Structures are given as C-alpha cells and as structure tokens.
Amino acid sequence: MANVVVVGAQWGDEGKGKIVDWLSERADIIARFQGGHNAGHTLVVDGKVYKLAALPSGVVRGGKLSVIGNGVVLDPWHLLDEIDRIREQGVEISPESLMIAENTPLILPIHGELDRARESQNSIAKIGTTGRGIGPAYEDKVGRRAIRVADLADEKTLELRVDRALMHHDALRRGLGMEPVDRDALLAMLKEVAPKILKYAAPVWKVLNEKRRAGKRILFEGAQGALLDIDFGTYPFVTSSNVIAGQAATGVGLGPTAIDFVLGIVKAYTTRVGEGPFTAELNDADGQRLGERGNEFGTNTGRKRRCGWFDAVLVRQTCSTSGVSGIALTKLDVLDGFETLKICVAYELDGKRLDYLPTAADQQARCTPIYEEMPGWSESTEGARSWNELPAAAIKYVRRIEELIDCPVAMLSTSPEREDTILVTDPFAD
C-alpha cells in the first residue's frame, strides 16, 4: 500500500491542512514529522472551521490514528489546550486516536521567553519568528540538553535534564539582561503536566513499522514550507528544522523506503509571512487584491502575508529538493477576475539570467523577477470539481505551471471546502 508525504513547496500557508484532511480519508495513519505549533492549519468541513497547530490534521476524521513524531518539538501545555478546544467542537481525542513519540523534545516556557527576548533585542536583522520557542527548543535538541516526553516518567531523570538545560539557559538569560529561571516552578509545571501527556506516549517508530508491514497506509504531514527549510530555505529567514520530504522518514522513525509518493502543496500565487527575500512580491494594487481575496492572514499569528505572482523558479527548485511526485495546486479561485496574470520564470542578478535561487543572502536580495504574462479569466473557478468546469484560460495557466516547474498537477483545489477538489492522480494509488 502506498505511503504519501505532504510538504509545502513554497513558504508555507499553501493550504496543506485541507489537502491532508482530504487525503486522510484514504489513509489509516496521519503522522506529523517536523515543526512546532508555530504553523497553523485551517480546515473547513461542512461549513465548520477547525484551527489546528500542534495536532495532525487527520484528527477531525474518526477512525484514524494521528501521530506526533520525534521530529516535532512539542509544547505540552499548548497541545492540551488545543485538544480541549477541538473536543468542544465535537472531535473526540484519546490515546487510541492520538500517539506522541516518546523521544519528542518539549518546548518549555523558557524557550518562548528566550525566543521573544532575542527577537526584541535584535536590531541587526530580525528573523521574524512567531516567538513561540520553536527555534530554542530545536537548539536544545541538537545541544543534547532537551527534555523529551519519556523524561517526564521519572522524577530523578527529569530533575537532571532540567538542571542540564538551566546551566545553558541561565547563562544566556544573564547576557540578555533576564532573570534566572525559577527551577522549582519549572519542575512543578512539568510534574503537573506529565501524566496528561504520558498517556499518549508510545514508541512511534515501532508502532509505525508494524503498521506498515501490516499494509496500513501512512500519510506524513509536514509543517511550514520547503523555502523555510533550515538547509535549503532562504537562510537565515527560515525555521529551525528540515521541512523537505526527506525529513518525513527521520521525523517518525521509518526508513526512506517507506515513502512512495511526495505531494507538494503549491498556491496558485506566492505568499510569505515575516522577514526575508521575496523576489516576486507585489507592493501594489494587485498584491493588495491577492491578499484580500485570499484572506492572507496567518492562522496562528494573524499576521498579514506578503503576496506576489506565482514564482516558478522557487517551486521548480523545491520540487527538486523534496523529490516531489506531483503537486496539489490550491487557491486557483483567488485569481478569478484578473485581466492579466504574471508568472516569474527566471531571475536577473547583476545582468545575468538565473533559473534558480542563489544560496547567498545578499544575492537573493538583489534578484529581480523576469515575468511571463498570460491572459486571466473573468469566469468563476470557485467550487469547481472537474476540468470541464474550469475556464479555458485557467486550464492553460495550470498547464503552463506544470511545464515551468517540470512537475505534474496531481490535485487542484478550488475553495477551502474539502470536496471542492479535482483529483488528477491519486497519490495513494498502488
């Protein structure tokens, strides 16, 4: 049975939540493999809106196992609040439907405090973080001082881990003019939350390997987008984890042979939240129109997203680094009514034409877009569920995108509603 990885192929906010929810009907297990609660997913099901951040998008479907993998950094307090909120909307969550990897690192209050202090004092170049502690939590993970889910089960181990972490954090806090951490208060918080989290803990790597051998279909869900990848994104304006598809295997404890299809989620135009280069950005009426029609505000932060024309250079690059098998093109309906559309087909840098985004930050900032124009369409594409319902100009636009990114369209989304989707290739097909 096929296993599918879903990754964002731009800067995030591509509509992964809806696509994952749509695909989850065909999956047995939905596994989140990286990121934290800084990346939100908005699902619209039968007119009801669900906003998720830490929970995998598959939780709104009954009868599925949702998994938070070891590649995630987890704020246990946020998770419990999110579970309570989703339960109030009628979604039942239990240890039978949600599993957390025992080796998942925790986001502590001290991580958020450090994140916000750094960002507020950084007068050189702000990264544009959400201030939720994701970056510092990943730093502690690679620095071998993280507190992981399994550590909550033993008080002596927990105290040892906290003391090791505070040796590092108190030194940082002194340098930033912050008070030292209240060790006893932090330990009390962790001991209080421990039983509420441990009931979901499991050896995820073992469970998923067994499920895979039993023929169960696994849907791997990533957060953010490939252009925020710590290695292949617009560094340093990136997240603190690997976002590309290769992380799916590492982030849950399966080998790379477990991946059969990589679906890249791609918005029909381009958006970005926060700081960093954005070659195709529009600071004009067209950009304003895209933002208003697309409701481009962050699910978690409410921050206004920067908008621009479709950038084929970036998507071609991310399709390559993630090994994308096919894309799901979302928000095509936002382009309804534009008389003329533009696609960024290349960059110009110091008089030279480039077909990729350079690595150096100063070169990224100096790139200017080379556009190709296409006629728009006046008809509505909203809610279309077959190619026959699309205007000819919209089909030509989609086909041109396929040519430019050298990757086929597997799915097409025409509204936030789950069923307003055109399926071209079923990623779960054997």
PyMOL commands that set and color helices and strands:
alter all, ss='L'
color gray80, all
select helices_A, chain A and resi 16-24+57-60+76-88+109-121+134-142+149-153+155-175+183-198+204-213+226-228+247-250+256-258+285-293+312-321+332-335+361-366+387-389+392-405
alter helices_A, ss='H'
color red, helices_A
select strands_A, chain A and resi 4-8+29-32+41-45+48-52+65-68+98-101+201-202+218-221+261-267+270-272+306-308+310-311+326-330+340-349+352-354+368-375+409-413+421-423
alter strands_A, ss='S'
color yellow, strands_A
deselect
rebuild
show_as cartoon
